[in-house]
Amino acid sequence: MRDNRGKKGTKTSSFGSPGRINHDSTPFYTSKLYEGLPEEEKVKYVENPVPPQFLDKIFCKSSERMEELPDNSVHLMVTSPPYNVGKEYDESFTWLSPANPTLRDVHEYILVFSKGMFSRKNMNKRESTISRDEFLEFTKSVWTFPAEPARKIGHPAPFPVELPYRLIQLYTYRGEVVLDPFMGSGQTAIAALKADRHYAGYEIEEEYVKLSEMRINEFLIGYESPTLFSFTE
């Protein structure tokens, strides 16, 4: 093994690490990404039911005020944030042509947040649907699957159905409620139905609400639609 004790170590820049040998990642883990996060504490678990008329619905409105959903009624929220926020491409890659200053993303991060530690009630009545093989695959640190073609789906930024499906299988039980406050083309709703969960969603564009409802109906009747090509088995 090579002796690296005499070499100068590397540090994490704002764009990433230039190397892995004798690397100090302290600047990254003490950055604002983790600033202000409270220490985990145990919280009281409260679970309120969603009114039946609001289950498995997509509401054409902003998700800023979700009056249809009672507090503490959603078991999991899966959504996708805006892309390319805060990336310092201009500083790190000044050699790029001004006509095309954005790099092509080849991976995405999944950030998992929780309200705190809690114990669920009636655990013996909750049914997990994840298989042993799925659990072993879904708990790997890197997931690899093809992107969804925007043109086929009919939406500019669809994520693969497999992505929310894995999260739903890992973090919820049969019959629980999954929320997507930016429903888009309905991928989260379809994944919830595949896993035998309920869904609720919000979308401000009426066109995408109609697209989601069409794709959900096609899934429910088993129609092999071109927009569901990567989901049908």
C-alpha atoms as an extended CHARMM CRD file, in Angstrom:
* protein
*
       233  EXT
         1         1  MET       CA              0.0000000000        0.0000000000        0.0000000000  PROA      1               0.0000000000
         2         2  ARG       CA              1.3420000000        3.4460000000       -0.8920000000  PROA      2               0.0000000000
         3         3  ASP       CA              2.2590000000        5.8100000000        1.9610000000  PROA      3               0.0000000000
         4         4  ASN       CA              0.3060000000        9.0630000000        1.5310000000  PROA      4               0.0000000000
         5         5  ARG       CA              1.2180000000       10.6050000000        4.8870000000  PROA      5               0.0000000000
         6         6  GLY       CA              3.5670000000       13.1290000000        3.3430000000  PROA      6               0.0000000000
         7         7  LYS       CA              1.1550000000       14.3030000000        0.6770000000  PROA      7               0.0000000000
         8         8  LYS       CA             -1.1080000000       17.2980000000        0.9230000000  PROA      8               0.0000000000
         9         9  GLY       CA             -4.7550000000       16.2730000000        1.3330000000  PROA      9               0.0000000000
        10        10  THR       CA             -7.6570000000       17.4090000000       -0.8170000000  PROA      10              0.0000000000
        11        11  LYS       CA            -10.7720000000       19.2410000000        0.3140000000  PROA      11              0.0000000000
        12        12  THR       CA            -14.3520000000       19.3410000000       -0.9220000000  PROA      12              0.0000000000
        13        13  SER       CA            -14.9660000000       22.3200000000       -3.2090000000  PROA      13              0.0000000000
        14        14  SER       CA            -18.3840000000       23.8620000000       -3.8160000000  PROA      14              0.0000000000
        15        15  PHE       CA            -18.7500000000       21.5500000000       -6.8020000000  PROA      15              0.0000000000
        16        16  GLY       CA            -17.3570000000       18.3180000000       -5.3520000000  PROA      16              0.0000000000
        17        17  SER       CA            -14.1820000000       16.4680000000       -4.5030000000  PROA      17              0.0000000000
        18        18  PRO       CA            -11.1600000000       16.2860000000       -6.8430000000  PROA      18              0.0000000000
        19        19  GLY       CA             -9.9120000000       13.0900000000       -5.2160000000  PROA      19              0.0000000000
        20        20  ARG       CA            -10.4650000000       10.4200000000       -2.5800000000  PROA      20              0.0000000000
        21        21  ILE       CA             -6.9530000000        9.9900000000       -1.1090000000  PROA      21              0.0000000000
        22        22  ASN       CA             -6.4200000000       11.7600000000        2.2300000000  PROA      22              0.0000000000
        23        23  HSD       CA             -9.5840000000       13.7430000000        1.5430000000  PROA      23              0.0000000000
        24        24  ASP       CA            -11.1250000000       16.1050000000        4.1100000000  PROA      24              0.0000000000
        25        25  SER       CA            -14.9000000000       16.4180000000        3.5640000000  PROA      25              0.0000000000
        26        26  THR       CA            -15.4820000000       18.5120000000        6.6930000000  PROA      26              0.0000000000
        27        27  PRO       CA            -16.3680000000       21.6770000000        4.7070000000  PROA      27              0.0000000000
        28        28  PHE       CA            -19.2170000000       19.8120000000        3.0120000000  PROA      28              0.0000000000
        29        29  TYR       CA            -20.7140000000       18.2710000000        6.1450000000  PROA      29              0.0000000000
        30        30  THR       CA            -20.4880000000       21.5630000000        8.0320000000  PROA      30              0.0000000000
        31        31  SER       CA            -22.0710000000       23.5120000000        5.1670000000  PROA      31              0.0000000000
        32        32  LYS       CA            -25.4890000000       25.1410000000        5.1680000000  PROA      32              0.0000000000
        33        33  LEU       CA            -27.0420000000       21.8890000000        3.9390000000  PROA      33              0.0000000000
        34        34  TYR       CA            -26.9460000000       20.6920000000        7.5540000000  PROA      34              0.0000000000
        35        35  GLU       CA            -27.1200000000       24.0930000000        9.2580000000  PROA      35              0.0000000000
        36        36  GLY       CA            -29.9430000000       24.5060000000       11.7470000000  PROA      36              0.0000000000
        37        37  LEU       CA            -31.1080000000       20.8850000000       11.6920000000  PROA      37              0.0000000000
        38        38  PRO       CA            -32.4560000000       20.0280000000       15.1540000000  PROA      38              0.0000000000
        39        39  GLU       CA            -31.2940000000       16.9470000000       16.9630000000  PROA      39              0.0000000000
        40        40  GLU       CA            -33.6560000000       14.0240000000       16.4890000000  PROA      40              0.0000000000
        41        41  GLU       CA            -36.2100000000       13.6880000000       19.2520000000  PROA      41              0.0000000000
        42        42  LYS       CA            -39.0940000000       11.3400000000       19.8670000000  PROA      42              0.0000000000
        43        43  VAL       CA            -42.4870000000       12.8190000000       18.9780000000  PROA      43              0.0000000000
        44        44  LYS       CA            -46.0190000000       11.7250000000       19.7420000000  PROA      44              0.0000000000
        45        45  TYR       CA            -47.5190000000        9.8050000000       16.8380000000  PROA      45              0.0000000000
        46        46  VAL       CA            -50.8800000000       11.1250000000       15.6390000000  PROA      46              0.0000000000
        47        47  GLU       CA            -52.7880000000        9.6900000000       12.6800000000  PROA      47              0.0000000000
        48        48  ASN       CA            -55.9650000000       11.2770000000       11.3050000000  PROA      48              0.0000000000
        49        49  PRO       CA            -57.9610000000        9.7590000000        8.4300000000  PROA      49              0.0000000000
        50        50  VAL       CA            -58.3660000000       11.4970000000        5.0850000000  PROA      50              0.0000000000
        51        51  PRO       CA            -62.0750000000       11.9790000000        4.2220000000  PROA      51              0.0000000000
        52        52  PRO       CA            -63.0270000000        9.2540000000        1.6970000000  PROA      52              0.0000000000
        53        53  GLN       CA            -64.1170000000       11.8080000000       -0.9200000000  PROA      53              0.0000000000
        54        54  PHE       CA            -60.5690000000       13.2070000000       -1.0150000000  PROA      54              0.0000000000
        55        55  LEU       CA            -58.7270000000        9.8890000000       -1.3440000000  PROA      55              0.0000000000
        56        56  ASP       CA            -57.2460000000        8.9870000000       -4.7340000000  PROA      56              0.0000000000
        57        57  LYS       CA            -57.8530000000       12.4850000000       -6.0700000000  PROA      57              0.0000000000
        58        58  ILE       CA            -55.7580000000       15.1100000000       -7.8410000000  PROA      58              0.0000000000
        59        59  PHE       CA            -56.7430000000       18.6800000000       -7.0330000000  PROA      59              0.0000000000
        60        60  CYS       CA            -56.1950000000       21.3410000000       -9.6850000000  PROA      60              0.0000000000
        61        61  LYS       CA            -54.8580000000       24.0260000000       -7.3700000000  PROA      61              0.0000000000
        62        62  SER       CA            -51.7330000000       25.1430000000       -5.5650000000  PROA      62              0.0000000000
        63        63  SER       CA            -50.4930000000       22.9360000000       -2.7380000000  PROA      63              0.0000000000
        64        64  GLU       CA            -49.7490000000       25.9720000000       -0.5580000000  PROA      64              0.0000000000
        65        65  ARG       CA            -53.0450000000       25.4000000000        1.2510000000  PROA      65              0.0000000000
        66        66  MET       CA            -54.1460000000       21.7700000000        1.3520000000  PROA      66              0.0000000000
        67        67  GLU       CA            -57.4750000000       22.1650000000        3.1370000000  PROA      67              0.0000000000
        68        68  GLU       CA            -58.6840000000       18.7980000000        1.8570000000  PROA      68              0.0000000000
        69        69  LEU       CA            -56.1130000000       16.9050000000        3.9200000000  PROA      69              0.0000000000
        70        70  PRO       CA            -56.3260000000       16.9670000000        7.7330000000  PROA      70              0.0000000000
        71        71  ASP       CA            -53.1330000000       17.4700000000        9.7250000000  PROA      71              0.0000000000
        72        72  ASN       CA            -51.2190000000       14.2290000000       10.3420000000  PROA      72              0.0000000000
        73        73  SER       CA            -53.1540000000       12.3110000000        7.6850000000  PROA      73              0.0000000000
        74        74  VAL       CA            -50.4060000000       11.6000000000        5.1150000000  PROA      74              0.0000000000
        75        75  HSD       CA            -47.9640000000        8.7440000000        5.6710000000  PROA      75              0.0000000000
        76        76  LEU       CA            -45.4580000000        9.6970000000        2.9600000000  PROA      76              0.0000000000
        77        77  MET       CA            -44.8510000000       12.6280000000        0.6270000000  PROA      77              0.0000000000
        78        78  VAL       CA            -42.8880000000       12.0380000000       -2.5730000000  PROA      78              0.0000000000
        79        79  THR       CA            -42.1010000000       14.9510000000       -4.8450000000  PROA      79              0.0000000000
        80        80  SER       CA            -39.4550000000       16.4810000000       -7.0940000000  PROA      80              0.0000000000
        81        81  PRO       CA            -37.9510000000       19.9340000000       -6.4030000000  PROA      81              0.0000000000
        82        82  PRO       CA            -36.8510000000       22.4980000000       -9.0340000000  PROA      82              0.0000000000
        83        83  TYR       CA            -33.7440000000       21.4850000000      -10.9660000000  PROA      83              0.0000000000
        84        84  ASN       CA            -30.2860000000       23.1120000000      -11.0300000000  PROA      84              0.0000000000
        85        85  VAL       CA            -30.8360000000       25.3450000000       -8.0030000000  PROA      85              0.0000000000
        86        86  GLY       CA            -27.6130000000       26.6520000000       -6.4680000000  PROA      86              0.0000000000
        87        87  LYS       CA            -25.1990000000       24.8360000000       -8.7790000000  PROA      87              0.0000000000
        88        88  GLU       CA            -22.1080000000       26.9450000000       -9.4150000000  PROA      88              0.0000000000
        89        89  TYR       CA            -21.4670000000       25.8960000000      -13.0050000000  PROA      89              0.0000000000
        90        90  ASP       CA            -20.3480000000       29.3500000000      -14.1540000000  PROA      90              0.0000000000
        91        91  GLU       CA            -17.5920000000       29.4680000000      -11.5060000000  PROA      91              0.0000000000
        92        92  SER       CA            -16.3240000000       25.9210000000      -11.9780000000  PROA      92              0.0000000000
        93        93  PHE       CA            -16.6040000000       25.5650000000      -15.7640000000  PROA      93              0.0000000000
        94        94  THR       CA            -15.8250000000       28.9310000000      -17.3330000000  PROA      94              0.0000000000
        95        95  TRP       CA            -14.6220000000       27.1670000000      -20.4760000000  PROA      95              0.0000000000
        96        96  LEU       CA            -18.1610000000       26.1740000000      -21.4750000000  PROA      96              0.0000000000
        97        97  SER       CA            -19.8070000000       27.9400000000      -24.3910000000  PROA      97              0.0000000000
        98        98  PRO       CA            -22.2090000000       30.7050000000      -23.2420000000  PROA      98              0.0000000000
        99        99  ALA       CA            -24.7720000000       29.2260000000      -25.6470000000  PROA      99              0.0000000000
       100       100  ASN       CA            -24.9580000000       26.0690000000      -23.5250000000  PROA      100             0.0000000000
       101       101  PRO       CA            -23.8860000000       26.8880000000      -19.9330000000  PROA      101             0.0000000000
       102       102  THR       CA            -25.7190000000       24.0130000000      -18.2030000000  PROA      102             0.0000000000
       103       103  LEU       CA            -24.2350000000       20.5520000000      -17.7240000000  PROA      103             0.0000000000
       104       104  ARG       CA            -26.2920000000       17.4480000000      -18.3700000000  PROA      104             0.0000000000
       105       105  ASP       CA            -27.2940000000       15.8050000000      -15.0810000000  PROA      105             0.0000000000
       106       106  VAL       CA            -26.4320000000       12.1160000000      -14.9690000000  PROA      106             0.0000000000
       107       107  HSD       CA            -27.7650000000       11.4570000000      -11.4730000000  PROA      107             0.0000000000
       108       108  GLU       CA            -30.1880000000       12.8020000000       -8.8920000000  PROA      108             0.0000000000
       109       109  TYR       CA            -30.1430000000       12.8050000000       -5.1020000000  PROA      109             0.0000000000
       110       110  ILE       CA            -33.0170000000       11.5670000000       -2.9370000000  PROA      110             0.0000000000
       111       111  LEU       CA            -33.3120000000       13.5400000000        0.2910000000  PROA      111             0.0000000000
       112       112  VAL       CA            -35.2820000000       11.8420000000        3.0720000000  PROA      112             0.0000000000
       113       113  PHE       CA            -36.8370000000       13.9210000000        5.8580000000  PROA      113             0.0000000000
       114       114  SER       CA            -38.8370000000       12.8680000000        8.9040000000  PROA      114             0.0000000000
       115       115  LYS       CA            -40.7190000000       14.7310000000       11.6200000000  PROA      115             0.0000000000
       116       116  GLY       CA            -38.7510000000       12.7680000000       14.2110000000  PROA      116             0.0000000000
       117       117  MET       CA            -38.6780000000        9.3980000000       15.9240000000  PROA      117             0.0000000000
       118       118  PHE       CA            -42.0290000000        7.8390000000       16.7290000000  PROA      118             0.0000000000
       119       119  SER       CA            -43.7180000000        4.4990000000       17.2940000000  PROA      119             0.0000000000
       120       120  ARG       CA            -46.7170000000        3.6380000000       15.1420000000  PROA      120             0.0000000000
       121       121  LYS       CA            -49.8630000000        2.2830000000       16.7220000000  PROA      121             0.0000000000
       122       122  ASN       CA            -51.4270000000       -1.0830000000       15.8240000000  PROA      122             0.0000000000
       123       123  MET       CA            -48.2890000000       -2.3270000000       14.0900000000  PROA      123             0.0000000000
       124       124  ASN       CA            -49.6690000000       -5.8670000000       14.0170000000  PROA      124             0.0000000000
       125       125  LYS       CA            -52.4780000000       -4.6320000000       11.7460000000  PROA      125             0.0000000000
       126       126  ARG       CA            -50.1540000000       -2.9330000000        9.2370000000  PROA      126             0.0000000000
       127       127  GLU       CA            -49.1180000000       -5.0370000000        6.2630000000  PROA      127             0.0000000000
       128       128  SER       CA            -45.8110000000       -4.5630000000        4.4930000000  PROA      128             0.0000000000
       129       129  THR       CA            -45.7920000000       -5.4560000000        0.7950000000  PROA      129             0.0000000000
       130       130  ILE       CA            -42.0670000000       -5.2720000000        0.1210000000  PROA      130             0.0000000000
       131       131  SER       CA            -40.4080000000       -8.5920000000       -0.6820000000  PROA      131             0.0000000000
       132       132  ARG       CA            -37.0260000000       -9.7000000000        0.6260000000  PROA      132             0.0000000000
       133       133  ASP       CA            -35.3990000000       -9.2510000000       -2.7830000000  PROA      133             0.0000000000
       134       134  GLU       CA            -36.9450000000       -5.7990000000       -3.1730000000  PROA      134             0.0000000000
       135       135  PHE       CA            -35.7000000000       -4.7420000000        0.2560000000  PROA      135             0.0000000000
       136       136  LEU       CA            -32.1470000000       -5.8460000000       -0.5270000000  PROA      136             0.0000000000
       137       137  GLU       CA            -32.2270000000       -3.9910000000       -3.8550000000  PROA      137             0.0000000000
       138       138  PHE       CA            -34.0190000000       -0.8530000000       -2.6640000000  PROA      138             0.0000000000
       139       139  THR       CA            -31.6810000000       -0.2710000000        0.3020000000  PROA      139             0.0000000000
       140       140  LYS       CA            -28.6040000000        0.0630000000       -1.9000000000  PROA      140             0.0000000000
       141       141  SER       CA            -27.0420000000        3.5260000000       -1.8710000000  PROA      141             0.0000000000
       142       142  VAL       CA            -27.2230000000        3.8890000000       -5.6650000000  PROA      142             0.0000000000
       143       143  TRP       CA            -30.2920000000        3.1500000000       -7.7820000000  PROA      143             0.0000000000
       144       144  THR       CA            -29.9630000000        2.7200000000      -11.5200000000  PROA      144             0.0000000000
       145       145  PHE       CA            -32.8480000000        2.7640000000      -13.9700000000  PROA      145             0.0000000000
       146       146  PRO       CA            -33.5800000000        4.5190000000      -17.2910000000  PROA      146             0.0000000000
       147       147  ALA       CA            -35.1380000000        7.9610000000      -17.4590000000  PROA      147             0.0000000000
       148       148  GLU       CA            -38.6770000000        8.4410000000      -18.7450000000  PROA      148             0.0000000000
       149       149  PRO       CA            -38.8530000000       10.0560000000      -22.2190000000  PROA      149             0.0000000000
       150       150  ALA       CA            -40.7030000000       13.3570000000      -21.8180000000  PROA      150             0.0000000000
       151       151  ARG       CA            -42.1980000000       13.1720000000      -25.3080000000  PROA      151             0.0000000000
       152       152  LYS       CA            -43.8110000000        9.7860000000      -24.6900000000  PROA      152             0.0000000000
       153       153  ILE       CA            -45.2120000000       10.7890000000      -21.3190000000  PROA      153             0.0000000000
       154       154  GLY       CA            -46.4370000000       14.1950000000      -22.4450000000  PROA      154             0.0000000000
       155       155  HSD       CA            -44.7550000000       16.1130000000      -19.6170000000  PROA      155             0.0000000000
       156       156  PRO       CA            -41.4100000000       17.9890000000      -19.7070000000  PROA      156             0.0000000000
       157       157  ALA       CA            -39.8970000000       16.4260000000      -16.5630000000  PROA      157             0.0000000000
       158       158  PRO       CA            -41.3420000000       13.0250000000      -15.5950000000  PROA      158             0.0000000000
       159       159  PHE       CA            -39.3960000000       10.8770000000      -13.1600000000  PROA      159             0.0000000000
       160       160  PRO       CA            -39.5480000000        7.0740000000      -13.5640000000  PROA      160             0.0000000000
       161       161  VAL       CA            -42.4840000000        5.3400000000      -11.8450000000  PROA      161             0.0000000000
       162       162  GLU       CA            -39.9350000000        2.9940000000      -10.3030000000  PROA      162             0.0000000000
       163       163  LEU       CA            -38.5140000000        5.8460000000       -8.2120000000  PROA      163             0.0000000000
       164       164  PRO       CA            -41.6300000000        6.6690000000       -6.1350000000  PROA      164             0.0000000000
       165       165  TYR       CA            -42.5770000000        2.9730000000       -6.1210000000  PROA      165             0.0000000000
       166       166  ARG       CA            -39.3690000000        2.0590000000       -4.2870000000  PROA      166             0.0000000000
       167       167  LEU       CA            -39.8400000000        4.8280000000       -1.7370000000  PROA      167             0.0000000000
       168       168  ILE       CA            -43.4710000000        3.8520000000       -1.1730000000  PROA      168             0.0000000000
       169       169  GLN       CA            -42.5160000000        0.2180000000       -0.6320000000  PROA      169             0.0000000000
       170       170  LEU       CA            -39.7700000000        1.1700000000        1.8130000000  PROA      170             0.0000000000
       171       171  TYR       CA            -41.6070000000        3.7470000000        3.9160000000  PROA      171             0.0000000000
       172       172  THR       CA            -45.3100000000        2.8230000000        3.9580000000  PROA      172             0.0000000000
       173       173  TYR       CA            -47.7090000000       -0.0580000000        4.5410000000  PROA      173             0.0000000000
       174       174  ARG       CA            -50.6240000000       -1.3460000000        2.4700000000  PROA      174             0.0000000000
       175       175  GLY       CA            -53.5590000000        1.0830000000        2.3650000000  PROA      175             0.0000000000
       176       176  GLU       CA            -51.6580000000        4.1360000000        3.6140000000  PROA      176             0.0000000000
       177       177  VAL       CA            -51.7480000000        7.5700000000        1.9620000000  PROA      177             0.0000000000
       178       178  VAL       CA            -49.0520000000        8.9800000000       -0.3310000000  PROA      178             0.0000000000
       179       179  LEU       CA            -49.0140000000       12.6800000000       -1.2430000000  PROA      179             0.0000000000
       180       180  ASP       CA            -47.4040000000       14.4180000000       -4.2120000000  PROA      180             0.0000000000
       181       181  PRO       CA            -47.8920000000       18.2100000000       -4.0120000000  PROA      181             0.0000000000
       182       182  PHE       CA            -46.5430000000       18.6390000000       -7.5710000000  PROA      182             0.0000000000
       183       183  MET       CA            -48.2420000000       15.7200000000       -9.3160000000  PROA      183             0.0000000000
       184       184  GLY       CA            -47.1850000000       16.4730000000      -12.8830000000  PROA      184             0.0000000000
       185       185  SER       CA            -47.8940000000       13.4460000000      -15.0830000000  PROA      185             0.0000000000
       186       186  GLY       CA            -49.1690000000       11.2100000000      -12.2690000000  PROA      186             0.0000000000
       187       187  GLN       CA            -46.1210000000        9.0010000000      -11.7420000000  PROA      187             0.0000000000
       188       188  THR       CA            -46.4530000000        9.0190000000       -7.9450000000  PROA      188             0.0000000000
       189       189  ALA       CA            -50.1560000000        8.1580000000       -8.1180000000  PROA      189             0.0000000000
       190       190  ILE       CA            -49.4940000000        5.2180000000      -10.4360000000  PROA      190             0.0000000000
       191       191  ALA       CA            -46.7110000000        3.9600000000       -8.1700000000  PROA      191             0.0000000000
       192       192  ALA       CA            -49.0250000000        4.2230000000       -5.1530000000  PROA      192             0.0000000000
       193       193  LEU       CA            -51.7170000000        2.1980000000       -6.9020000000  PROA      193             0.0000000000
       194       194  LYS       CA            -49.1920000000       -0.4440000000       -7.9320000000  PROA      194             0.0000000000
       195       195  ALA       CA            -48.1670000000       -0.7800000000       -4.2670000000  PROA      195             0.0000000000
       196       196  ASP       CA            -51.8230000000       -0.8960000000       -3.1200000000  PROA      196             0.0000000000
       197       197  ARG       CA            -51.7320000000        2.5060000000       -1.4250000000  PROA      197             0.0000000000
       198       198  HSD       CA            -53.9890000000        5.5440000000       -1.6590000000  PROA      198             0.0000000000
       199       199  TYR       CA            -52.7660000000        8.7760000000       -3.2070000000  PROA      199             0.0000000000
       200       200  ALA       CA            -53.5590000000       12.4780000000       -3.0780000000  PROA      200             0.0000000000
       201       201  GLY       CA            -52.0380000000       15.1350000000       -5.2850000000  PROA      201             0.0000000000
       202       202  TYR       CA            -51.9870000000       18.7660000000       -6.2970000000  PROA      202             0.0000000000
       203       203  GLU       CA            -51.2140000000       20.2670000000       -9.6930000000  PROA      203             0.0000000000
       204       204  ILE       CA            -51.8080000000       23.8420000000      -10.8800000000  PROA      204             0.0000000000
       205       205  GLU       CA            -51.8860000000       23.0150000000      -14.6120000000  PROA      205             0.0000000000
       206       206  GLU       CA            -55.2660000000       21.6560000000      -15.7180000000  PROA      206             0.0000000000
       207       207  GLU       CA            -53.6110000000       20.0320000000      -18.7430000000  PROA      207             0.0000000000
       208       208  TYR       CA            -51.4120000000       17.8960000000      -16.4950000000  PROA      208             0.0000000000
       209       209  VAL       CA            -54.2940000000       17.0120000000      -14.1850000000  PROA      209             0.0000000000
       210       210  LYS       CA            -56.1390000000       15.5940000000      -17.2150000000  PROA      210             0.0000000000
       211       211  LEU       CA            -52.9810000000       13.7920000000      -18.3480000000  PROA      211             0.0000000000
       212       212  SER       CA            -52.5190000000       12.2460000000      -14.8990000000  PROA      212             0.0000000000
       213       213  GLU       CA            -56.1350000000       11.1130000000      -14.6800000000  PROA      213             0.0000000000
       214       214  MET       CA            -55.9460000000        9.5720000000      -18.1590000000  PROA      214             0.0000000000
       215       215  ARG       CA            -52.7830000000        7.6500000000      -17.3240000000  PROA      215             0.0000000000
       216       216  ILE       CA            -54.1690000000        6.5010000000      -13.9610000000  PROA      216             0.0000000000
       217       217  ASN       CA            -57.3410000000        5.2020000000      -15.6410000000  PROA      217             0.0000000000
       218       218  GLU       CA            -55.2690000000        3.4020000000      -18.2700000000  PROA      218             0.0000000000
       219       219  PHE       CA            -53.2650000000        1.7230000000      -15.5300000000  PROA      219             0.0000000000
       220       220  LEU       CA            -56.3950000000        0.6860000000      -13.6260000000  PROA      220             0.0000000000
       221       221  ILE       CA            -57.9680000000       -0.9880000000      -16.6470000000  PROA      221             0.0000000000
       222       222  GLY       CA            -54.6920000000       -2.5950000000      -17.6820000000  PROA      222             0.0000000000
       223       223  TYR       CA            -54.5140000000       -0.7140000000      -20.9580000000  PROA      223             0.0000000000
       224       224  GLU       CA            -51.0610000000       -0.9470000000      -22.5520000000  PROA      224             0.0000000000
       225       225  SER       CA            -50.7470000000        2.7350000000      -23.3190000000  PROA      225             0.0000000000
       226       226  PRO       CA            -47.5350000000        4.0890000000      -24.8890000000  PROA      226             0.0000000000
       227       227  THR       CA            -47.2600000000        6.4420000000      -21.9050000000  PROA      227             0.0000000000
       228       228  LEU       CA            -47.1210000000        3.4480000000      -19.5680000000  PROA      228             0.0000000000
       229       229  PHE       CA            -44.6170000000        1.4440000000      -21.5970000000  PROA      229             0.0000000000
       230       230  SER       CA            -42.0180000000        1.2880000000      -18.8320000000  PROA      230             0.0000000000
       231       231  PHE       CA            -44.5450000000        0.3770000000      -16.1790000000  PROA      231             0.0000000000
       232       232  THR       CA            -46.5790000000       -2.4810000000      -17.6470000000  PROA      232             0.0000000000
       233       233  GLU       CA            -45.1920000000       -5.9280000000      -16.9260000000  PROA      233             0.0000000000
